[in-house]
C-alpha cells in the first residue's frame, strides 16, 4: 500500500463526503443528519483514513493463487498497520487536499444568501420551508435550534411590547429586520443602532437574537 494508493482509495470510498477549502486550509465533512460541517482538527477525516486503511488491509484482488494470496494478505496487513500512525495518516490527508475533485472554493460555501442550516435541515428564509441537507449545497451557517413554523413564544411577544411599545407596525418592522440579519444579503446598505437609556432591553435583545 502506497500513500497514493491509500489516498485514491479514500477518494473512491468517501470522496462524496469530503471537501477541502484551499483558502482556509480546512476540510468539510458531510453527514446525512447534519449536512456539511467543518472538520475541526481533521478528526472525522482521520477516522475516514483509518477506515480506508482497514478496507485495503482486507481487500483481495481476483486471480491470486493460494500461496500468492497468503503472501499478499500478510504484506497488506503489515503495510496497513505501519501506515496507521499520525505521520502517515496526516500525509494521506495532505495528499488528498491536492486532488481537484475534493477542492471547493469560497464562493461555493454558503452561496445561497437566503438559506441557513438548522438541526432538521436547510431553512429557506424566503419560503419558510425546510429542505433536506444535500451534498450539492454546502451550507455551514447554522442555527442551534430546529425550525418549527408553528412555534410561538409569548415571552418574546411581550418583550417586544415592553421595549418597542404597543404599535404593531413597529414590532412587525423589527421582526422583519431580525429576519433580514439571518441572511447574507446586504442590498439594503443600511446600519441600525439600538438607542436608549440603560436597562431598557438592548443587551437582553442582542443576547436573545
C-alpha positions in Angstrom: 0.0 0.0 0.0 1.5 3.4 -1.0 0.3 6.8 0.1 -1.1 7.5 -3.3 -3.0 4.2 -3.4 -4.4 4.9 0.1 -5.4 8.4 -1.0 -7.2 7.2 -4.1 -9.0 4.5 -2.2 -10.1 7.2 0.3 -11.5 9.3 -2.5 -13.3 6.3 -4.1 -14.8 5.3 -0.8 -15.5 8.6 0.9 -14.9 11.3 -1.7 -18.5 12.3 -2.0 -18.5 13.2 1.7 -15.3 15.3 1.7 -14.4 18.7 0.5 -11.2 20.8 1.0 -11.2 24.6 1.1 -7.7 25.7 0.0 -8.0 29.3 1.2 -8.8 28.3 4.8 -6.8 25.1 4.6 -9.8 23.3 6.3 -11.8 20.2 5.5 -15.6 19.9 5.3 -17.3 16.6 6.1 -20.9 15.6 5.0 -23.3 13.6 7.1 -26.9 13.0 6.1 -28.2 14.1 9.6 -26.1 17.2 9.9 -25.1 18.3 6.4 -21.7 19.9 5.7 -19.7 20.8 8.8 -16.2 22.0 9.3 -14.0 19.1 10.4 -12.2 20.7 13.3 -8.7 19.2 13.8 -9.4 16.8 11.0 -10.9 14.3 13.5 -13.5 12.8 11.1 -11.1 12.8 8.2 -8.5 10.9 10.2 -11.2 8.3 11.1 -12.1 8.0 7.4 -8.4 7.4 6.5 -8.1 4.7 9.2 -11.3 3.0 7.8 -9.8 3.2 4.3 -6.6 1.5 5.5 -8.6 -1.2 7.2 -10.5 -1.7 4.0 -7.3 -2.0 2.0 -6.0 -4.5 4.5 -8.7 -7.0 3.8 -9.2 -6.2 0.1 -8.2 -9.1 -2.0 -7.8 -8.8 -5.8 -9.2 -11.6 -8.0 -7.0 -14.2 -9.7 -4.5 -14.8 -6.9 -3.4 -18.4 -6.3 -3.4 -19.8 -2.7 0.3 -19.2 -2.0 0.1 -15.8 -3.6 -3.0 -15.0 -1.5 -1.3 -15.8 1.8 1.7 -13.7 0.9 -0.5 -10.8 -0.3 -2.6 -10.8 2.9 0.5 -10.9 5.1 2.1 -8.0 3.3 -1.1 -6.0 3.2 -1.7 -6.4 6.9 1.8 -5.4 7.8 1.8 -2.4 5.5 -1.6 -1.2 6.6 -0.6 -1.3 10.3 2.6 0.5 9.5 0.6 3.3 8.0 -1.8 3.7 10.9 0.3 6.3 12.7 -0.2 10.1 12.9 2.5 10.9 10.4 1.3 8.6 7.6 -2.4 9.5 8.2 -1.7 13.2 8.0 0.4 12.6 4.9 -2.5 11.0 3.2 -4.8 13.9 4.2 -2.2 16.4 2.9 -2.0 14.4 -0.4 -5.8 14.2 -0.7 -6.0 18.0 -0.4 -4.2 18.3 -3.7 -6.9 16.5 -5.7 -9.1 18.9 -7.5 -12.3 16.9 -7.2 -12.2 17.4 -3.5 -11.5 21.1 -3.5 -14.2 23.7 -3.1 -13.9 27.5 -3.5 -15.0 30.2 -1.0 -17.8 31.1 -3.4 -19.3 27.6 -3.2 -19.6 27.7 0.6 -22.8 29.3 1.9 -23.6 30.5 -1.6 -27.3 30.8 -1.1 -27.9 34.1 0.8 -31.4 33.2 1.7 -30.6 29.8 3.3 -29.4 28.8 6.8 -28.8 25.5 8.4 -30.8 24.1 11.3 -30.7 20.7 13.1 -33.6 19.5 11.0 -32.4 20.7 7.6 -31.7 23.8 5.5 -34.2 26.6 6.1 -35.2 28.7 3.1 -35.7 32.2 4.6 -37.9 33.3 1.8 -40.4 30.5 1.8 -40.1 29.3 5.4 -39.7 25.7 4.2 -37.0 23.3 5.4 -35.3 21.1 2.8 -33.0 18.1 3.5 -29.3 18.5 3.6 -27.6 17.8 0.2 -24.1 17.2 -0.8 -24.6 19.6 -3.7 -25.2 22.5 -1.4 -22.6 23.5 1.1 -24.4 25.3 4.0 -22.2 25.8 7.1 -24.1 28.7 8.7 -26.1 27.0 11.4 -28.9 27.9 13.9 -28.7 25.9 17.2 -32.5 25.2 17.2 -34.8 23.3 14.9 -37.2 25.3 12.8 -40.9 24.9 13.6 -43.2 27.3 11.6 -45.9 26.9 14.1 -43.8 27.7 17.2 -44.8 30.7 19.3 -43.1 32.5 22.2 -45.4 34.6 24.4 -42.5 35.9 26.4 -40.8 37.3 23.2 -44.1 39.0 22.1 -44.4 40.5 25.5 -40.8 41.7 25.4 -41.3 43.4 22.1 -44.2 45.4 23.6 -42.2 46.3 26.6 -39.2 47.5 24.6 -40.7 48.8 21.4 -44.1 49.9 22.6 -47.6 48.8 21.6 -47.5 49.8 18.0 -47.8 46.6 15.9 -46.2 48.1 12.8 -43.1 48.9 14.7 -43.0 45.4 16.2 -43.5 43.9 12.7 -40.7 46.0 11.2 -38.4 44.9 13.9 -39.3 41.3 13.3 -38.6 41.7 9.6 -35.3 43.4 10.5 -34.2 40.4 12.6 -35.1 38.1 9.8 -33.0 40.2 7.4 -30.0 39.8 9.6 -30.2 36.0 9.2 -29.5 36.3 5.5 -26.2 37.1 3.8 -28.0 39.9 1.9 -26.6 43.4 2.3 -28.5 45.1 -0.6 -30.3 47.4 1.9 -27.0 49.1 2.6 -28.2 50.3 6.0 -27.0 50.2 9.6 -29.3 50.0 12.6 -28.4 51.3 16.0 -30.1 50.4 19.3 -30.6 53.7 21.1 -31.9 54.2 24.7 -31.0 54.8 28.3 -29.7 52.0 30.4 -31.8 48.9 31.4 -34.2 49.3 28.6 -33.6 45.9 26.9 -30.8 46.5 24.4 -28.4 43.9 25.8 -31.2 41.5 26.5 -32.4 41.8 22.9 -29.0 41.2 21.4 -28.4 38.2 23.7 -31.8 36.7 22.6 -31.1 37.0 18.9 
